[in-house]
Amino acid sequence: MFDKKHSDFNPKHTVTLVNIILWIILLAISIKLASYVKEILYAFAFAILINYFFSKPVAFMTRYVKYRLISVFVILLSFVSIISLFIAYLVPVIVTQSSAFKNNLPHIVANFDISLVQLTKFFEHYQINFPLSEINRAELLNSLFKYVPQLDFTEIGVFASEFIFSSVYVMAYVFLSVIISFYLLVDGERAWQMFLIPFSKKITRHLVLIKDKVDYRLNAFLFGQLQVATMTALSMTITYLVLNVPFAIILGLAQFLEIIPVVGTWIAIIPCIVIIALTAGFTKALIAFAVYMFYSQIIRDNFITPRVMGSSLGFHPLAILLALLIGAQLGSVAGVIIAIPLLAVITSVIDYNLELSELKVVTLE
C-alpha cells in the first residue's frame, strides 16, 4: 500500500517540475526571438531610460504648468541648451588638452619606462625577483601605446558625426528612441494602462506593485549614480586645478566613469593618478590620491551616497559586476547600458515574490 502523503506529494512536485521546464523553454524561445529584433529592443530600452531621466523634472514642472506637453518641451529644451553650452565652452578646452596630452605621450612613455627601471632596481636591491626584469619593456610599452599616437583628438567630433549620419540604421534607431521617449514622457501613464488591459484584476494589481518597485529602484539608481559621478568629477577637477597638474580638465571629467557602478571609479582614478605621477611628479600624484581617498571613503560613502541613493537599490556589488559582464558579452556597450535596469527589474520581481511568500506565511500562522 502507498502512503497517502506520497500519493499527494508526487503529483505536486511533478506539476512544479513541468512548470519550471515550461518557463525555461519559454525563456529560451524569448531569448531566441529577441536576438532577431535586438536593435528594436535596444531602442525601446534606451527610450525607457531617457524617460526615467526626465520623468522627475517633467513631473515637477507639471505642478506649475497646466499642460504636460509644455512641461516636456521646456525640460527637453533646457537639457539641449545645457548640452549646447557645454559643447560651446568646454569642448574646445577638452580638445586643446587632449591634443597636448597626445604630444606629451612620448615624454610620458619615457618617464614610465624610467619608473619601471627604478622599481626593478629597488626590488633587486632587496634581492626580490621583480617580474618586469624578465619582460621586454620596450615591447610591452609599444603594445600599450602603439595606437594612441595615431589618435587625432581634433577629429573625434567629425568622426562621431560622420559615423552617426552615415549609418541609416543608427539614425533610425536613435530617432526611434527619441520618439518613443517623447511619447512616454507626454503620455506614458495612459500607455501603461493600455498595456494592463488584457490582464485580470489580480495580475494587474501585481504588475502595478512590481512597476512601483522598479520605478523606485531605477529612479534612485539613475539619479543617484549621476549625482555621485558629478560630485566626484567636480571634486577631482578642482583638486587637479589647485595642484596645477597638466590636463586637469580631461582628467577630472574622466571621473564621470564612476557612473558605471563598482568598477567605474577605479577605471577612472588609477590611470589619472599614474598620468599625474609621470607628468607632474610623485608628490602631486600622492596628494591627489589622498584627496580622492578622503573624499570617496569619508565624504562620498558616508554622506553623499546614502543621501542621494539611500538603501533603495539593494544591489550586491557582485550582482552588479555579473550583470555588467553578461551585458557586455551579449550586447557590447548597449548591453552594459541596459544591464543594470534589467537587474533592477529582476531584483524587483524577486523581492516582490519573497514579500508575497512571507505574507502568506504570516497569514497562515
C-alpha positions in Angstrom: 0.0 0.0 0.0 1.1 3.5 -0.8 1.2 6.2 1.9 -1.3 9.0 1.3 1.5 11.6 1.8 3.5 10.0 -1.1 0.4 9.9 -3.3 -0.2 13.6 -2.8 3.5 14.6 -2.9 4.4 13.2 -6.3 1.8 14.9 -8.4 2.5 18.2 -6.8 6.2 18.1 -7.5 5.5 16.8 -11.0 3.4 19.8 -11.7 6.1 22.1 -10.3 8.8 20.4 -12.4 6.7 20.7 -15.5 6.1 24.4 -14.8 9.8 25.0 -14.3 10.6 23.2 -17.6 7.9 25.2 -19.4 9.3 28.5 -18.0 12.8 27.5 -19.1 11.6 26.7 -22.6 9.6 30.0 -22.8 12.7 31.9 -21.7 14.9 30.2 -24.3 12.3 30.9 -27.0 12.0 34.5 -25.9 15.8 35.0 -25.9 16.0 33.4 -29.4 13.2 35.7 -30.8 14.7 38.7 -29.1 18.0 38.1 -30.9 16.3 38.8 -34.2 14.9 42.2 -33.1 17.6 43.2 -30.5 18.1 46.6 -32.2 14.5 47.5 -31.7 14.6 46.2 -28.1 17.7 48.4 -27.5 15.8 51.4 -28.9 12.9 50.8 -26.5 15.3 50.2 -23.6 17.1 53.4 -24.3 13.8 55.2 -24.6 12.7 53.9 -21.2 16.0 55.0 -19.7 15.6 58.5 -21.2 12.1 58.6 -19.8 13.4 57.8 -16.3 16.0 60.5 -16.6 13.4 63.2 -17.4 10.3 61.9 -15.7 11.0 63.6 -12.3 11.9 67.0 -13.8 8.8 66.8 -16.0 6.6 65.8 -13.0 8.0 68.8 -11.1 7.3 71.2 -13.9 3.8 69.9 -14.4 2.9 71.1 -10.9 3.2 74.7 -12.2 2.3 74.2 -15.8 -1.2 73.1 -16.8 -0.3 71.1 -19.9 2.2 68.2 -19.6 3.3 68.6 -23.3 4.6 72.1 -22.5 6.5 70.8 -19.5 8.2 68.1 -21.6 9.2 70.8 -24.2 10.6 73.1 -21.5 12.6 70.3 -19.9 14.0 68.9 -23.1 14.8 72.4 -24.4 16.6 73.2 -21.1 18.6 70.0 -21.5 19.6 70.8 -25.1 20.6 74.3 -24.1 22.8 73.0 -21.3 24.5 70.5 -23.7 25.0 73.2 -26.2 26.7 75.5 -23.7 28.8 72.5 -22.6 29.9 72.0 -26.2 30.5 75.7 -26.9 32.6 76.4 -23.8 34.1 73.1 -22.6 34.8 71.1 -25.7 37.4 73.4 -27.1 39.3 73.2 -23.8 39.0 69.4 -23.9 40.3 69.2 -27.5 43.2 71.5 -26.6 44.2 69.5 -23.6 43.7 66.2 -25.4 46.0 67.3 -28.2 48.6 68.4 -25.6 48.3 65.0 -24.0 48.9 63.3 -27.3 52.0 65.5 -27.9 53.3 64.6 -24.5 52.8 60.9 -24.8 56.5 60.2 -25.8 57.6 62.0 -22.6 55.0 60.1 -20.5 56.1 56.8 -22.0 59.8 57.6 -21.4 59.0 58.5 -17.7 57.0 55.3 -17.4 60.0 53.3 -18.6 62.3 55.1 -16.2 59.9 54.4 -13.4 59.8 50.7 -14.3 63.6 50.6 -14.3 63.8 52.3 -10.9 61.2 50.0 -9.5 63.1 46.9 -10.8 66.3 48.1 -9.2 64.6 48.8 -5.9 63.3 45.2 -5.7 66.7 43.8 -6.9 68.4 45.8 -4.0 66.3 43.6 -1.6 67.0 40.5 -3.7 63.4 40.3 -4.9 62.9 38.9 -8.4 60.6 41.5 -9.8 58.6 40.0 -12.8 59.3 43.0 -15.0 63.0 42.2 -15.0 62.2 39.3 -17.3 59.9 41.2 -19.6 60.9 43.2 -22.7 59.8 46.6 -21.5 60.1 48.2 -25.0 57.8 45.5 -26.4 55.4 46.0 -23.5 55.3 49.8 -23.9 54.9 49.6 -27.7 52.0 47.2 -27.4 50.3 49.5 -24.9 50.8 52.8 -26.7 51.2 52.0 -30.4 47.7 53.0 -31.2 47.4 56.1 -29.1 49.8 58.4 -31.0 47.7 57.8 -34.1 44.7 59.5 -32.5 43.7 62.9 -33.7 41.5 64.4 -30.9 40.5 67.4 -33.1 38.7 65.0 -35.4 36.8 63.0 -32.8 33.7 65.1 -33.2 33.8 64.9 -37.0 34.3 61.1 -36.8 31.4 60.7 -34.5 29.1 62.8 -36.6 30.1 61.1 -39.8 29.6 57.7 -38.2 26.1 58.6 -37.0 24.9 60.3 -40.1 26.5 57.8 -42.5 24.6 54.9 -41.0 20.9 54.8 -41.8 20.3 52.1 -39.1 22.0 54.2 -36.4 20.0 57.3 -37.3 16.8 55.3 -37.5 17.2 53.7 -34.0 18.3 56.9 -32.4 15.3 58.7 -33.9 13.1 55.8 -32.8 14.4 56.0 -29.2 13.8 59.8 -29.1 10.3 59.5 -30.4 9.4 56.7 -28.0 10.9 58.5 -25.0 9.0 61.7 -26.0 5.6 59.8 -26.1 6.5 58.1 -22.8 7.1 61.5 -21.2 3.9 63.0 -22.6 1.5 60.1 -22.2 3.4 57.2 -20.6 0.7 56.6 -17.9 -2.0 56.0 -20.5 0.3 53.7 -22.4 0.9 51.7 -19.2 -2.9 51.5 -18.6 -3.4 50.2 -22.2 -0.7 47.6 -21.6 -2.6 46.3 -18.5 -6.0 45.9 -20.3 -5.5 42.2 -21.3 -4.7 41.1 -17.8 -7.1 40.2 -15.0 -7.5 42.5 -12.0 -5.4 40.2 -9.8 -2.5 40.1 -12.2 -2.9 43.9 -12.9 -2.5 44.5 -9.1 0.7 42.5 -9.0 2.1 44.2 -12.1 1.4 47.7 -10.7 3.1 46.9 -7.4 6.1 45.5 -9.3 6.3 48.5 -11.5 6.3 50.8 -8.4 9.3 48.9 -7.1 11.1 49.1 -10.5 10.4 52.8 -10.7 11.7 53.4 -7.2 14.9 51.4 -7.8 15.7 52.8 -11.2 15.0 56.4 -10.3 17.2 56.1 -7.2 20.0 54.4 -9.2 20.0 56.6 -12.3 19.8 59.9 -10.5 22.0 58.6 -7.6 24.8 57.4 -9.9 24.6 60.6 -12.0 24.8 62.8 -8.9 27.6 60.8 -7.3 29.6 60.8 -10.6 29.1 64.6 -11.0 30.2 65.3 -7.4 33.3 63.1 -7.9 34.2 64.7 -11.2 33.7 68.2 -9.8 35.8 67.5 -6.6 38.7 65.9 -8.5 38.7 68.6 -11.2 39.0 71.3 -8.6 41.8 69.2 -6.9 43.7 68.9 -10.2 43.3 72.6 -11.0 44.5 73.6 -7.5 47.5 71.3 -7.9 48.1 72.8 -11.3 48.6 69.4 -13.0 48.6 69.1 -16.8 45.4 68.1 -18.5 43.3 68.9 -15.4 40.0 69.2 -17.2 40.1 65.9 -19.1 41.5 64.1 -16.0 38.6 65.5 -13.9 36.0 64.7 -16.5 37.3 61.1 -16.6 35.8 60.7 -13.1 32.4 60.6 -14.8 33.2 57.0 -15.4 32.1 56.5 -11.8 28.6 56.4 -13.3 29.5 52.8 -14.1 28.9 51.1 -10.7 31.6 49.1 -8.8 34.3 49.3 -11.4 33.9 52.7 -12.9 35.6 54.6 -10.1 38.8 52.6 -10.3 38.9 52.6 -14.1 38.9 56.4 -13.8 41.2 57.2 -10.9 44.1 54.8 -11.4 45.1 56.0 -14.9 44.7 59.6 -13.8 47.0 59.1 -10.8 49.6 57.4 -13.0 49.5 60.2 -15.6 49.8 62.8 -12.8 52.8 61.0 -11.4 54.5 60.8 -14.8 53.8 64.4 -15.8 53.6 66.5 -12.5 55.6 64.4 -10.1 55.0 61.7 -7.5 54.2 64.2 -4.8 51.3 65.8 -6.6 50.0 62.3 -7.5 50.2 61.2 -3.9 48.3 64.4 -2.8 45.6 63.8 -5.5 45.2 60.2 -4.5 45.0 61.2 -0.8 42.3 63.7 -1.6 40.4 61.1 -3.6 40.6 58.5 -0.9 39.4 61.1 1.7 36.6 62.2 -0.5 35.5 58.7 -1.6 35.8 56.9 1.8 34.7 59.7 4.2 32.5 62.2 2.3 31.0 60.2 -0.6 30.4 56.9 1.1 29.1 58.4 4.4 27.2 61.5 3.3 26.6 61.8 -0.4 25.8 58.2 -1.4 23.4 57.5 1.5 21.6 60.8 0.9 21.1 60.6 -2.8 20.6 56.8 -3.1 19.6 55.5 0.3 19.0 51.8 0.7 16.5 51.6 -2.1 18.7 49.7 -4.5 19.6 46.5 -2.7 22.1 45.5 -5.4 25.1 43.4 -4.2 28.3 44.6 -5.9 28.9 41.0 -7.2 25.4 41.1 -8.8 26.2 44.4 -10.4 29.5 43.2 -11.7 28.0 40.0 -13.1 25.2 41.9 -14.8 27.8 44.3 -16.4 29.9 41.3 -17.7 26.9 39.5 -19.1 25.6 42.7 -20.7 29.0 43.3 -22.3 29.1 39.8 -23.6 25.6 39.8 -25.0 25.3 43.4 -26.3 28.6 45.2 -26.1 28.2 48.8 -25.0 24.4 48.7 -25.4 24.3 45.6 -23.2 26.3 47.3 -20.5 24.0 50.3 -20.5 20.8 48.3 -20.1 22.3 45.6 -17.7 21.6 47.5 -14.5 18.0 48.4 -15.4 17.3 44.8 -16.2 18.9 43.8 -12.9 16.5 46.3 -11.2 13.5 44.6 -12.9 14.7 41.1 -12.0 15.5 42.1 -8.4 12.1 43.9 -8.0 10.3 40.8 -9.2 12.2 38.5 -6.9 11.7 40.9 -3.9 8.0 41.1 -4.6 7.6 37.3 -4.7 9.6 37.0 -1.5 7.3 39.6 0.2 4.3 37.6 -1.0 5.7 34.4 0.3 6.4 36.0 3.7 3.0 37.5 3.8 1.4 34.1 3.1 3.5 32.5 5.9 2.4 35.2 8.3 -1.2 34.8 7.3 -1.1 31.0 7.8 0.4 31.4 11.2 
